[in-house]
């Protein structure tokens, strides 16, 4: 008899879990709240402009290639990749630096900013390569249910090389003195949702992903990944139901029997939630089925939320690159206003993506597609249109000054998105954008478990459980959970690689 699984949510982790289970012979139904797959990686099309609503960086191409390879496919079966050069541009307080894709060119840049630092970069990257190999190929594939999972001789022997107990900030400071280089090397961990002094130096593996593996762009936008994963899932027999609002996970004697969606009961042998973990626990389960208390959740360190703007211009800006980071204000102050003293930032750093610099299909002819992002603290109150407009004026003024050209009079489309929208659209705990921060005390077995402690056949996937935030980890999260489910509930035990 074919076993049935229901997956709540069609984000990267949900579609990954659904596809691996379907490949293993399960009957899988994905229930999605919105009218399209992708979750936070949805696409917005309006007035001829196409915007990726969420993730905009394509790092760790090997993780995506591995994902499709496990189904006998290749990335280029679904979308085309272009490597960006420069990878991105950084606007510092007094100068502008393009980060070249070529490693030798990057070493030359480092020596220009800090004489002799290219040798330090080599040493840093050698360590980061080891961490990437162990972290991405071993650590992130652990389900985080028991300490015994880490009784791996390679992990035990390499524990000090992994720098788990050193902060990213100290690790960077040990190698580089120039403040610009330090900010450059600390920047990738911002994707992990915590200050560099709170993130283990293990995550210098992100620098390896940045520098060595490169920054890429799927032609057509990040949503091409979603379309590729959705197409693959359907090829495998996964059934998708869109515009479906899950209201309850039904349980009997500590076991999920199915879910209620829009008043309809759907039976299942296993339920996997790719929806927000806190929402699933507190809104879809009865109190006696919840694994974690409200006090537990209130003590979690969340990754930031975001203040986003999707902007269409009726002219082009050929002087800007695809990705730009505006580090022209106080990096530490903005970090403090996100984590240590949560408040709306006084003078924020921000990021701009202009996909039409690489791919003209994202806007009408002669137009430009811009995506502005300001990291802000999760859980902020006062997310009003007035606040959003004030910040937009503030960052656009800085943007215009640095690129040497006005844009306000050329805006033909603008949409903002922030804390309230993350809560409304994704049921995001505290309106977070990136999930749970990857601090030392929220790593591996210290994260919310991917298997419910109270409901035998209820599992979780996504950025609030293992392995953590980001698109590549979400692909792996779905794989890890599908493997757990299949091994536990199928007669034939298989490893993840054989799913």
C-alpha positions, -999 to 999 in steps of 0.1 A, spaced: 0 0 0 14 34 -10 20 57 19 7 92 19 25 123 30 12 159 32 37 187 30 26 221 42 42 248 21 60 249 -12 91 268 -4 125 253 -13 125 230 18 90 218 12 94 210 -24 127 193 -17 111 170 10 82 163 -13 104 154 -43 127 130 -23 97 112 -8 80 109 -41 111 94 -56 111 69 -28 76 58 -38 54 79 -15 22 96 -26 29 133 -18 5 163 -17 18 198 -12 -6 224 2 4 259 -5 -13 291 9 -4 312 -22 -13 309 -59 22 299 -69 50 277 -55 81 292 -39 71 305 -5 94 334 3 110 330 -31 78 340 -49 78 361 -80 60 395 -86 51 405 -121 35 439 -127 35 465 -154 61 446 -174 85 443 -145 95 410 -129 108 409 -94 121 381 -72 103 388 -40 128 371 -17 163 355 -22 184 372 -48 219 357 -42 229 324 -59 258 309 -40 270 273 -35 262 261 -71 274 227 -62 245 222 -37 220 229 -65 238 207 -89 239 179 -64 202 183 -57 192 178 -93 218 151 -99 202 130 -71 171 128 -94 192 120 -125 189 156 -137 212 186 -141 208 223 -133 209 232 -170 179 209 -176 159 236 -159 177 269 -160 208 287 -173 235 301 -150 258 331 -155 287 339 -132 287 375 -122 319 396 -126 322 416 -106 306 394 -80 293 426 -63 302 462 -55 308 476 -21 302 513 -14 324 521 16 323 555 33 350 570 12 356 547 -18 340 521 -40 353 486 -45 343 460 -71 349 424 -59 363 405 -89 353 370 -97 388 360 -106 408 349 -75 442 363 -86 425 397 -93 409 396 -58 444 389 -42 457 419 -61 428 440 -47 435 428 -12 472 439 -14 461 473 -27 439 478 3 463 462 28 498 453 16 506 417 22 470 407 29 468 384 -1 489 358 18 465 361 46 436 356 22 453 324 9 456 311 45 420 321 53 407 304 22 426 272 29 409 269 63 375 279 48 378 252 21 382 225 48 352 239 67 331 240 35 340 204 27 331 192 62 303 216 69 284 212 36 291 176 29 288 163 65 275 186 92 245 200 74 233 165 65 229 155 102 192 156 114 203 170 148 184 145 169 212 131 189 248 138 199 257 103 186 253 117 150 285 136 155 306 106 166 323 108 132 361 105 133 366 131 107 345 155 127 361 146 160 397 150 146 388 182 129 368 199 157 395 225 163 400 231 126 363 238 123 367 268 147 333 261 163 343 279 195 359 310 179 337 339 167 337 350 131 348 385 141 379 373 160 388 349 131 386 378 106 405 401 128 433 376 132 439 377 94 431 413 84 437 448 98 420 470 72 384 478 82 372 475 46 386 440 43 371 430 76 337 442 66 340 424 33 349 391 50 322 395 77 295 404 52 286 368 41 276 358 77 249 384 77 229 358 57 231 336 88 212 362 109 236 373 136 265 396 143 300 384 134 309 382 171 280 358 177 286 335 147 310 306 150 341 310 127 330 276 112 309 298 89 339 312 72 328 284 48 305 312 35 336 331 24 347 300 5 313 299 -12 316 336 -20 352 338 -32 360 304 -46 326 291 -58 314 325 -70 282 345 -73 259 334 -100 226 344 -116 199 321 -130 188 337 -163 152 349 -158 157 354 -120 158 333 -89 123 321 -95 137 299 -123 150 277 -95 115 275 -81 101 266 -115 127 240 -120 121 224 -86 83 225 -91 86 210 -126 108 182 -112 84 175 -84 55 172 -108 76 148 -130 80 127 -98 42 126 -92 40 152 -65 5 169 -64 3 206 -57 -28 223 -44 -25 261 -44 -46 287 -25 -50 262 3 -50 275 38 -41 248 64 -60 254 96 -52 224 117 -31 192 120 -54 165 133 -39 141 159 -51 110 178 -31 95 206 1 114 197 -1 106 160 -11 129 131 -39 115 111 -40 144 85 -47 181 82 -77 204 78 -74 228 49 -102 253 41 -125 231 62 -117 199 43 -100 170 61 -71 154 42 -58 121 55 -20 113 57 4 88 71 30 115 77 28 153 78 58 175 71 55 212 78 76 235 57 56 264 71 69 286 99 78 263 128 63 285 156 31 290 136 27 253 130 32 245 167 10 273 182 -17 276 155 -20 242 138 -15 219 169 -34 217 202 -14 228 232 -7 192 244 9 184 210 34 212 211 70 204 216 81 239 227 67 264 252 61 300 244 89 309 268 112 287 246 103 306 215 106 340 232 142 331 241 152 323 205 176 346 187 159 353 153 176 363 121 166 398 109 135 409 91 138 431 61 124 463 47 122 457 10 113 479 -20 105 466 -55 112 495 -78 107 500 -116 125 528 -134 116 542 -169 153 545 -176 185 524 -173 215 528 -150 244 513 -169 269 525 -142 257 501 -116 264 463 -113 240 435 -106 247 435 -68 256 465 -47 263 467 -9 261 501 7 285 499 37 288 537 38 275 540 74 284 525 107 283 487 103 285 480 141 258 505 150 233 490 125 241 456 139 235 467 174 201 482 163 191 448 149 203 425 177 214 441 210 189 470 211 162 462 186 148 494 170 143 509 136 178 517 124 191 553 125 213 552 95 211 517 79 233 498 56 214 485 26 217 463 -5 205 469 -41 200 443 -68 196 453 -104 189 421 -122 183 440 -155 221 447 -155 225 410 -164 191 401 -178 170 426 -197 139 404 -196 131 416 -161 118 450 -173 103 467 -203 127 479 -230 148 508 -218 138 503 -181 155 491 -150 144 467 -122 157 475 -87 154 457 -54 163 475 -22 168 457 11 174 471 46 180 445 73 159 453 104 153 437 137 126 409 138 95 418 159 96 456 154 64 475 160 53 505 140 57 491 105 37 519 88 37 534 54 51 566 68 81 547 83 86 528 50 85 560 29 109 578 53 135 550 49 130 549 12 137 586 8 168 581 30 184 553 11 175 566 -23 192 599 -15 224 580 -6 220 558 -37 217 588 -60 247 605 -44 269 575 -48 259 566 -84 258 602 -95 223 602 -110 188 609 -98 161 582 -99 131 595 -79 116 612 -109 120 581 -130 102 557 -107 71 542 -125 65 514 -100 72 509 -63 60 484 -38 73 481 -2 74 449 19 84 445 56 77 430 90 39 430 88 39 414 53 62 386 65 37 379 93 7 381 70 20 362 40 42 336 56 30 335 93 66 344 101 75 344 138 82 380 148 81 388 111 115 373 105 128 371 70 156 345 74 145 322 102 166 313 132 200 329 137 229 304 134 245 312 168 265 286 186 237 279 210 213 275 181 233 250 160 226 214 151 210 196 181 203 230 197 179 240 170 142 232 171 140 195 161 131 184 126 109 157 143 82 165 167 87 154 203 50 149 209 35 138 176 51 106 163 47 112 125 50 150 124 82 165 109 95 200 102 117 213 74 130 248 66 150 276 80 139 273 117 152 238 120 183 220 107 205 229 90 195 266 91 187 297 70 195 301 33 184 286 0 211 258 -2 205 247 34 167 246 27 173 221 -2 193 200 22 168 203 50 141 188 28 164 159 19 173 152 55 137 151 66 126 130 37 153 105 45 142 103 82 106 98 72 113 72 46 138 52 68 114 52 97 81 44 79 91 23 49 98 -14 50 130 -10 31 155 13 48 174 35 24 201 62 29 196 97 16 218 91 -14 195 62 -25 162 81 -21 
